[in-house]
Amino acid sequence: MVSRPARVAMLEQFKADGIRYMFGNPGTVEQGFLDELRGFPELEYVLALQEAAVVGLADGYARATRRPALLQLHSGVGLGNGIGMLYQAMRGHAPLVVLVGEAGLAYDSMEAQMAADLVGMAGPVTKWATRVVDPDSTLRVLRRAFKVAATPPYGPVMVVLPADVLDSPTSEPVVPTSYLRTATVPEQGTQAEAAALLAGAERPLIIAGDGIHFAGAQRELARLAEVWGAEVWGADWAEVNLPVDHPAYRGQLGHMFGSVSSRVTSAADAVLITGTYALPEVFPALEGVFAEGAPVVHVDLDSGAIAKNFPVDLGLVADPRPTLAGLADALEHRLSQEQRQAARRRLQGWAEEKSAALAEAVERDSGADGPLTAGFFGHQLSLQLPPDAILFDEALTCSPGIFQHNPPNVPGNWFQTRGGSLGVGIPGAIGAKLAHPERTVVGFTGDGGSMYTFQALWTAARYEIAAKFVICNNGRYRLLDHNIEQYWRTQGIEPHDFPGAFDLTRPEIDFVALAESLGVRAVRVEKPEQAAPAITEALAHPGPFLIDLVIDRTS
């Protein structure tokens, strides 16, 4: 291999791996390799104005393509700005490769301006963080980074690139990254053991998460739930792991309070966990999660998730797709005729409940004579959206109203925020639209969440990325209202006025003016009769478009 600077070799490696975009915000210590991009037209640099937006763009792109996304952050200050969104990506298992520039190895002893322990900073929010110290290992490290990011459990990886290393010559050859196949399945005897533990349940429960989506195991999960007659509840669920219209899907467990989840989990007399761990909450229950004597079986490719917080009776490190298929077969063989009939009755009852709830929602949300609600807007949107639209959901407290009428049923058509940090709704939708320019993409966020990364709209305008955005503007951090009400109950505190810090109306934010200052067409919707025309205009507009949805603030 001919010698060339490591900065050039690095871009050759990205070309060999078919990387199309590098999301970033440039800085002086990265200028060397950014300057070389002029010789690599296959790799487009997508500029964002702040690092949180950079990570959000890459996160949305990675989720929509199901491939590692590449991004560049500037030294310690840029990495610091992106840390919160990297936490979001880590919790959501987004395969990101994060390049962070620094001045060089030669300055390690100098405590120079902008010097920082970048590997130490990134460690808590990445699967792996490292630093290239030898130009002849630059490509080896980068290939490992892509492999680690794309191996279950997926997640972000960071590579620090000292400028003097990248400026040094290397003859290291370029070869495509090697990715792993992980379609492992337990022995038949082990699956029979799992079926024996679960078969006797009268109140069976499946707790499922995004590992189902990553494994492509949606059909297998559905069949298992049908055979077993089990409720399916989501935990770490931000993808379509089971169509929400499926009778067995009962909702998501409590993201915030373990006491909410335990009402469901402790009522089951047998539990299967798959594609997640028990349980991803802010205030998890420390005991009483599962009923005494209830067998617990856990299936996951992530060995660290199994028995992470609570013991299990059987833990299987295996791919959910073939494993759930085999378990369904084993259960079908083991269940009696009476048990099969009971399973069908449970499913029929849940289906009737869902049908009645949807009919009630349509009746409630189809009329334009009441206040403007998220449910009304969601119903109006459902009448105009194309069936293959991609929806990026950071609507939080408005999500139930919107998505009851636009149910997440098709894998790849719906992505939800995860991780607890705000701000992914706008850049995530832009990343998804960049991945699928031929499809309609709508991103939902709140008035509070949008302000974390609102400048991402400038990127959509600059590159003519025609995503659509809805700001669910209720004038406050509504989720905090709900959370503090729960806190008051647990502490025996009488309800009173919410803290003033939850209010966002003093002064009122002019989202239309903000969007248009960044090059994005926008309209404000304050009355029910304005919703349908605004949706029509947004979907017909050739570029990015924002709707400031001022929903009822009395609830």
C-alpha positions in Angstrom: 0.0 0.0 0.0 1.3 3.4 -1.0 2.2 5.7 2.0 -0.2 8.7 2.5 -1.2 10.7 5.6 -3.4 8.8 8.0 -6.1 11.5 7.6 -6.4 10.4 3.9 -6.2 6.7 4.7 -9.1 7.2 7.2 -11.3 8.7 4.4 -10.3 5.8 2.1 -11.6 3.4 4.9 -14.9 5.2 5.1 -15.2 5.0 1.3 -14.5 1.2 1.4 -17.2 0.8 4.0 -19.8 2.7 1.9 -20.2 5.5 4.4 -22.3 8.3 2.7 -22.5 11.0 5.3 -20.4 12.5 8.1 -22.5 14.6 10.5 -20.6 17.2 12.3 -19.6 20.6 13.5 -16.1 21.6 12.5 -13.2 22.8 14.6 -9.5 23.7 14.1 -8.0 20.4 15.3 -10.2 18.5 12.7 -9.4 20.8 9.8 -6.8 18.6 8.3 -9.1 15.6 7.5 -12.1 17.9 6.8 -10.0 19.6 4.2 -9.3 16.3 2.5 -13.0 15.7 2.0 -12.7 17.6 -1.2 -11.1 14.5 -2.7 -13.9 12.2 -1.5 -17.2 13.3 -3.1 -18.8 10.0 -2.1 -18.7 11.2 1.5 -20.9 14.2 2.2 -20.3 16.4 5.3 -23.7 17.4 6.9 -23.2 20.5 8.9 -25.2 21.2 12.1 -24.8 24.3 14.3 -24.5 22.6 17.7 -23.2 19.2 18.7 -26.4 18.0 20.4 -28.0 18.4 17.0 -25.1 16.6 15.3 -25.6 13.5 17.5 -29.4 13.7 17.0 -29.1 13.7 13.3 -26.8 10.7 13.3 -29.0 8.9 15.8 -32.1 9.3 13.5 -30.1 8.3 10.4 -28.7 5.2 12.2 -32.1 4.1 13.4 -33.7 4.6 10.0 -30.9 2.7 8.1 -30.1 0.2 10.8 -26.4 0.8 9.9 -23.7 2.6 11.8 -23.7 6.4 11.4 -20.5 8.5 11.4 -20.2 11.8 13.1 -17.5 14.3 14.1 -17.3 16.4 17.2 -14.8 19.1 18.1 -12.4 18.3 21.0 -13.6 18.4 24.6 -16.0 21.3 24.2 -17.8 19.7 21.3 -17.9 16.3 23.0 -19.2 17.9 26.1 -22.1 19.5 24.2 -23.0 16.2 22.7 -22.8 14.1 25.9 -26.5 14.3 26.7 -27.6 13.1 23.3 -24.9 10.4 23.3 -26.5 9.1 26.5 -29.8 9.0 24.5 -28.1 7.0 21.8 -26.5 4.6 24.3 -29.8 3.9 26.0 -31.5 3.4 22.7 -28.7 1.2 21.2 -28.0 3.4 18.2 -24.8 2.3 16.3 -22.8 5.5 16.1 -19.1 6.0 15.4 -18.1 9.3 16.9 -14.8 10.9 15.8 -13.4 13.5 18.2 -10.4 15.6 17.2 -7.7 16.9 19.5 -4.5 18.9 19.0 -2.0 16.0 19.2 0.0 13.5 21.3 2.9 16.0 21.3 1.0 18.3 23.7 -0.1 15.7 26.3 2.2 17.1 29.0 1.4 20.8 28.3 -2.2 21.1 29.7 -2.9 23.1 26.6 -6.0 25.0 25.8 -9.0 22.7 25.2 -7.0 19.6 26.5 -9.3 17.1 28.2 -9.5 13.4 29.0 -11.8 12.7 26.1 -11.8 8.9 26.6 -12.8 9.4 30.2 -15.5 11.9 29.3 -17.0 9.5 26.7 -16.7 6.3 28.7 -20.1 6.5 30.5 -22.1 7.1 27.4 -20.4 4.7 24.9 -19.9 1.0 24.4 -16.2 1.6 23.8 -14.0 4.8 23.8 -10.4 4.8 22.6 -7.7 7.0 21.2 -5.5 6.4 18.2 -1.8 6.7 19.1 -0.1 5.2 16.1 -0.8 6.2 12.5 -0.3 2.6 11.4 -3.2 1.5 13.6 -5.6 4.2 12.5 -7.7 2.0 10.2 -7.5 -1.0 12.5 -9.0 1.0 15.3 -11.7 2.5 13.0 -12.8 -0.9 11.7 -13.0 -2.2 15.3 -15.1 0.9 16.2 -17.6 0.1 13.4 -17.7 -3.5 14.3 -18.3 -2.9 18.0 -21.0 -0.3 17.3 -22.9 -2.7 15.0 -22.6 -5.8 17.3 -25.6 -6.5 19.6 -26.2 -4.8 21.9 -25.7 -1.9 19.5 -24.4 1.4 20.8 -22.2 4.5 20.2 -18.4 4.2 20.1 -15.9 7.1 20.3 -12.5 7.4 18.6 -10.2 10.3 19.5 -8.1 11.4 16.6 -4.9 13.4 17.5 -4.1 15.8 14.7 -0.4 14.9 14.7 -1.2 11.2 14.3 -3.5 11.9 11.4 -0.8 14.1 9.7 1.7 11.3 9.9 2.3 8.9 7.0 0.9 5.3 7.0 1.0 2.4 4.6 -1.8 0.6 6.5 -4.0 -1.2 3.9 -7.7 -0.4 3.5 -10.1 -3.4 3.9 -13.8 -3.4 4.5 -14.9 -3.8 8.1 -15.9 -7.3 9.3 -19.3 -7.5 10.8 -20.6 -10.4 12.9 -23.5 -12.8 12.5 -25.3 -13.4 15.8 -28.2 -15.7 14.8 -27.6 -18.2 17.6 -30.3 -20.5 19.0 -30.4 -22.7 22.1 -30.5 -26.5 21.9 -33.9 -28.1 21.6 -33.7 -29.5 25.1 -33.1 -26.0 26.5 -36.2 -24.7 24.6 -38.2 -27.6 26.0 -37.0 -26.6 29.5 -38.2 -23.1 29.0 -41.6 -24.3 27.7 -41.9 -26.5 30.8 -41.3 -23.6 33.1 -43.9 -21.4 31.3 -46.6 -23.7 30.1 -48.7 -23.8 33.3 -49.4 -20.1 33.4 -52.9 -18.7 33.6 -51.7 -15.1 33.7 -48.7 -15.2 31.4 -46.6 -12.1 30.7 -44.1 -11.1 28.1 -41.8 -8.1 28.8 -40.3 -7.1 25.4 -37.9 -4.4 24.2 -36.1 -3.1 21.2 -33.9 -6.2 21.0 -36.9 -7.7 19.2 -36.7 -5.0 16.5 -33.0 -5.4 16.1 -33.4 -9.1 15.7 -36.3 -8.8 13.3 -38.4 -11.0 15.6 -41.7 -9.2 15.5 -43.6 -12.1 13.8 -42.1 -14.6 16.2 -43.0 -12.5 19.2 -46.6 -12.2 17.9 -47.0 -15.9 17.4 -45.6 -16.7 20.8 -48.0 -14.3 22.4 -50.9 -15.9 20.5 -49.9 -19.5 21.3 -49.3 -18.7 25.0 -52.2 -16.2 25.3 -49.8 -13.7 26.9 -50.0 -10.0 27.5 -47.0 -8.2 25.9 -45.8 -5.1 27.7 -42.9 -2.9 26.5 -39.8 -1.9 28.4 -37.0 0.0 26.6 -39.5 0.0 23.7 -38.9 2.8 21.1 -39.3 0.8 17.9 -42.1 -1.3 16.5 -41.5 -4.6 18.3 -45.1 -5.7 18.0 -47.9 -3.9 16.1 -49.8 -1.9 18.7 -53.0 -3.0 17.1 -52.1 -6.6 18.0 -54.5 -7.9 20.7 -51.7 -9.0 22.9 -50.0 -5.6 23.1 -51.1 -4.0 26.3 -48.8 -0.9 26.5 -45.5 0.2 27.9 -44.4 -0.3 31.5 -43.6 2.7 33.6 -40.6 4.6 32.3 -40.5 6.7 35.5 -41.8 4.7 38.5 -41.2 1.0 39.2 -44.3 1.0 41.4 -46.4 1.5 38.2 -44.7 -1.4 36.4 -44.9 -3.7 39.4 -48.7 -3.6 39.3 -48.4 -5.5 35.9 -45.4 -7.6 36.5 -46.3 -8.9 40.0 -49.7 -10.0 38.7 -48.2 -12.6 36.3 -47.7 -16.2 37.2 -45.1 -16.8 34.6 -42.8 -14.2 32.8 -40.8 -14.2 29.6 -38.4 -11.3 29.2 -36.8 -10.7 25.8 -35.0 -7.9 24.1 -34.7 -5.7 27.2 -33.8 -6.0 30.9 -35.8 -5.7 34.1 -36.5 -2.9 34.3 -35.4 0.4 32.7 -37.0 3.0 35.0 -35.8 6.2 36.7 -37.1 5.0 40.1 -37.2 1.2 39.7 -38.8 -1.1 42.3 -36.1 -2.8 44.4 -38.3 -5.8 45.3 -41.7 -7.3 44.6 -41.3 -7.0 40.9 -42.3 -10.6 40.2 -44.8 -12.8 42.1 -43.3 -15.3 44.5 -42.9 -18.6 42.7 -43.6 -17.2 39.2 -40.9 -18.6 36.8 -38.9 -16.1 34.9 -37.2 -16.9 31.5 -35.0 -14.4 29.8 -33.9 -14.5 26.2 -31.4 -11.9 24.8 -28.3 -11.5 22.8 -27.0 -9.1 25.5 -25.7 -11.4 28.3 -25.4 -8.3 30.5 -29.1 -7.8 30.4 -30.0 -11.2 31.7 -30.4 -11.5 35.5 -29.0 -7.9 35.6 -31.1 -6.8 38.6 -33.3 -9.8 39.5 -32.6 -13.6 39.3 -34.2 -15.7 36.6 -35.0 -19.3 36.4 -33.5 -19.7 33.0 -31.4 -17.3 31.0 -30.7 -17.9 27.3 -28.0 -15.9 25.5 -29.5 -16.3 22.1 -31.1 -14.5 19.1 -34.7 -13.8 19.9 -35.9 -14.5 16.4 -35.2 -18.3 16.1 -35.4 -18.7 19.9 -39.0 -17.3 20.2 -40.0 -19.4 17.1 -38.7 -22.5 18.8 -40.3 -21.7 22.1 -43.6 -21.1 20.5 -43.4 -24.5 18.8 -42.4 -26.1 22.2 -45.3 -24.4 24.0 -47.8 -25.4 21.3 -46.8 -29.0 21.7 -47.0 -28.8 25.5 -50.2 -26.9 26.0 -53.5 -28.8 26.5 -56.6 -28.2 24.4 -58.1 -26.4 27.4 -55.1 -24.2 27.8 -55.2 -23.3 24.0 -58.8 -22.3 24.3 -58.1 -20.2 27.3 -55.4 -18.4 25.4 -57.7 -17.7 22.5 -60.4 -16.3 24.9 -57.8 -13.9 26.4 -56.8 -12.7 23.0 -60.4 -12.2 21.9 -61.2 -10.2 25.0 -58.2 -7.9 24.5 -59.1 -7.4 20.8 -62.6 -6.4 21.8 -61.3 -3.9 24.4 -59.0 -2.3 21.7 -61.8 -2.0 19.2 -64.0 -0.3 21.7 -61.2 2.1 22.8 -60.5 3.1 19.2 -64.1 3.7 18.4 -64.4 5.9 21.5 -61.3 7.8 20.5 -62.5 8.4 17.0 -65.8 9.7 18.3 -64.1 11.9 20.9 -61.5 13.3 18.5 -63.3 13.7 15.2 -65.4 16.7 16.2 -64.1 20.3 15.8 -66.4 21.9 18.3 -64.2 21.5 21.4 -60.7 22.7 22.3 -57.7 21.8 20.1 -56.2 18.6 21.5 -53.4 16.3 20.4 -56.0 13.6 19.8 -58.0 15.8 17.4 -54.8 16.8 15.5 -53.7 13.1 15.4 -57.1 12.1 13.9 -56.8 14.9 11.3 -53.3 13.8 10.5 -54.3 10.2 10.0 -56.7 11.2 7.3 -53.9 12.7 5.2 -50.7 10.8 5.9 -49.5 8.3 3.3 -49.4 4.7 4.6 -45.6 4.5 4.5 -44.9 7.7 6.4 -42.2 7.6 9.0 -43.1 9.2 12.4 -40.4 10.3 14.9 -42.1 10.6 18.3 -40.9 12.9 21.0 -44.4 14.2 21.8 -44.2 12.7 25.3 -47.5 13.6 27.0 -49.1 14.2 23.6 -48.1 10.9 22.2 -51.1 8.9 23.3 -53.6 11.2 21.6 -51.6 11.5 18.4 -50.6 7.9 18.0 -53.9 6.3 18.9 -55.0 7.5 15.5 -51.6 6.8 13.8 -50.7 3.4 15.4 -47.1 2.2 15.2 -47.7 -1.1 13.4 -45.0 -1.4 10.8 -41.3 -1.8 11.7 -39.2 1.1 10.5 -42.2 3.5 10.3 -42.1 4.8 13.9 -39.2 5.8 16.2 -39.7 7.1 19.8 -37.4 9.0 22.0 -35.6 7.0 24.7 -33.1 7.7 27.4 -34.8 10.5 29.2 -33.0 13.4 27.6 -34.9 15.9 25.4 -34.2 17.2 22.0 -34.1 14.3 19.6 -37.4 14.9 17.9 -36.3 17.5 15.3 -32.8 16.2 14.4 -34.0 12.6 14.5 -36.6 13.3 11.9 -34.1 15.0 9.7 -31.8 12.0 10.0 -34.6 9.7 9.1 -35.6 11.8 6.1 -32.0 11.9 4.9 -32.1 8.1 5.0 -35.4 7.8 3.2 -35.8 10.9 1.0 -38.6 9.3 -1.0 -40.9 9.0 2.1 -42.9 11.4 4.2 -41.2 12.0 7.6 -42.9 13.8 10.4 -41.1 14.6 13.7 -43.1 15.4 16.8 -41.6 17.2 19.8 -42.8 19.5 22.6 -42.2 23.2 23.1 -39.7 22.4 25.8 -37.9 19.6 24.1 -37.7 21.4 20.8 -35.6 24.2 22.2 -32.7 21.8 23.0 -31.9 21.4 19.3 -34.1 23.9 17.4 -31.1 25.0 15.4 -31.2 21.6 13.6 -33.9 23.2 11.4 -31.1 25.2 9.8 -29.5 22.0 8.6 -32.8 20.8 7.1 -33.1 24.1 5.2 -29.4 24.1 4.1 -29.6 20.6 2.6 -33.2 20.8 1.5 -34.2 17.9 3.7 -38.0 18.0 3.4 -39.0 16.6 6.8 -42.1 18.0 8.6 -42.2 19.0 12.2 -45.0 19.4 14.8 -44.3 21.3 18.0 -46.8 20.2 20.6 -47.0 23.5 22.3 -48.7 23.3 25.7 -46.7 26.1 27.3 -45.0 24.0 29.9 -43.0 20.9 30.8 -46.2 18.9 31.1 -44.4 15.6 31.9 -43.0 17.2 35.0 -46.5 18.1 36.1 -47.4 14.4 35.9 -44.2 13.2 37.6 -44.5 15.6 40.6 -48.2 14.6 41.1 -46.9 11.0 41.5 -44.2 12.3 43.9 -46.8 14.1 46.0 -48.8 10.9 46.2 -45.8 8.8 47.3 -44.8 11.4 49.9 -48.3 12.2 51.2 -48.1 15.8 50.1 -51.4 17.6 49.4 -51.7 18.8 45.7 -50.9 22.4 45.2 -49.7 24.7 42.4 -47.0 23.3 40.2 -43.5 24.9 40.5 -43.1 28.0 38.3 -40.1 26.5 36.7 -42.4 24.1 34.7 -44.0 27.1 32.9 -42.8 28.1 29.4 -45.1 31.0 28.6 -43.3 33.9 30.2 -42.3 35.0 27.6 -44.2 33.0 24.9 -41.9 31.4 22.4 -42.6 32.4 18.8 -41.9 29.1 17.0 -43.0 30.4 13.6 -40.6 33.3 13.7 -37.8 31.0 15.0 -38.4 28.5 12.2 -38.5 31.0 9.5 -35.3 32.7 10.7 -33.7 29.3 10.1 -35.1 29.0 6.6 -38.1 26.7 7.4 -41.7 27.6 6.5 -44.0 27.4 9.5 -47.6 28.1 10.5 -49.3 28.4 13.9 -52.4 26.3 14.6 -54.6 27.5 17.5 -58.1 26.3 16.5 -59.4 22.9 15.5 -60.5 24.2 12.1 -56.9 25.3 11.3 -55.5 21.8 11.7 -56.5 20.1 8.4 -55.4 23.0 6.2 -52.1 23.2 8.0 -51.5 19.5 7.5 -52.4 19.8 3.8 -50.0 22.7 3.4 -47.2 20.9 5.3 -47.4 17.7 3.3 -47.6 19.5 -0.1 -44.7 21.9 0.7 -41.5 20.8 -1.2 -39.1 21.6 1.7 -39.0 21.4 5.5 -42.2 22.6 7.2 -43.1 23.2 10.9 -46.5 23.4 12.6 -46.7 25.1 15.9 -49.6 23.2 17.4 -51.0 25.2 20.3 -53.0 22.6 22.1 -55.5 23.0 24.9 -53.7 24.2 28.1 -56.5 23.7 30.6 -55.8 20.0 31.3 
